[in-house]
Amino acid sequence: MVQKTSPTSQEAPAQPLPAQTPTPEPLTVLLANPRGFCAGVIRAIDIVERALQLYGPPVYVRHEIVHNRHVVERLRALGAIFVDELDEIPAGAQTVFSAHGVARTVEQEARNRGLPVLDATCPLVTKVHVQGRRYANEGRTLVLIGHPGHAEVEGTMGQIEAPIHLVSNARDVAALPLELDAPIAYITQTTLSVDDTRGVIRALTDRFSNVIGPDVSEICYATQNRQTAVRDLASQSDLLIVVGASNSSNSSRLREIGSELGVPSYLVDDGASVDPAWLDGVTTVGITAGASAPEELVESVIAALAALRPVTVRKLDGVEENIEFALPAPLRRAIRAAV
């Protein structure tokens, strides 16, 4: 009897294993110290917030209280109304001047219209105004080192009742129509690059024989501290991200310093502005923030990076800032009366 055998079944061909997704390379994030809000910005925002609490909305603010869209939008949501000029403010409405300072003509217009004003000018900007008036009273020709069109520069030039020559660089100094032995005094915008300012001062003292002015160390403490910190940060980073607004002078200077040190550097509003292409070949990202950028925007940048790569965050050592500026006297009195 012939035994039938079943045909041998053919084995199915082996299926290729799915391709393994490479694990993203970890990213180290270094945070500058100090970064973000300075005492003058904290004071200015506090003035608007307290005015809204005390007097109720709306409170009118001439120009952006500080140069940051997120801050302005948050205050607007609370009831602040931002205007370009005083004639946009209704009679009798509570008014706030921005941290950058205003010209005396603006102050006088507010008085003429009977507007109750809280002045949020940074005390360090006011210090520049006082210096300039003192130099002018001594009979010296004033030179202001700053950027044309900046709100602080316009306010400073309008606070001093004397001719002022505005210079931004050594070329401007060379073009000054002044006698070489003219008695000159310089003052500075508070948010400049310390190194650039030092160069302009050198150009002044090289060209003119009778020049006085504050030492570069008297430039705003917050500006100096953040510029020193960003140099340290850039020396340890493959990529530098500065959180701040494009119209923020001090934020722009931080980005420029990083670029001058040879580090790819970008100025961003928040985490939504981060471009993944920036991270190609990068293992360490340094993050800092301009003096008008809130910390939550730094956190949004970290979150954006963490969505792209595993992130480890490390804070660098640096200067601890503990300076506080008092609120304007009228606001302090109103707060006491409301208690």
Secondary structure, 3 states (H helix, E strand, C coil): CCCCCCCCCCCCCCCCCCCCCCCCCCEEEEECCCCCCCHHHHHHHHHHHHHHHHHCCCEEEECCCCCCHHHHHHHHHHCEEEECCHHHCCCCCCEEECCCCCCHHHHHHHHHCCCCEEECCCHHHHHHHHHHHHHHHCCCEEEEECCCCCHHHHHHHHHCCCCEEEECCHHHHHCCCCCCCCCEEEEECCCCCHHHHHHHHHHHHHHCCCEECCCHHHCCHHHHHHHHHHHHHHCCCCEEEEECCCCCHHHHHHHHHHHHCCCCEEEECCHHHCCHHHHCCCCEEEEEECCCCCHHHHHHHHHHHHCCCCEEEEECCCCCCCCCCCCCHHHHHHHHHHC
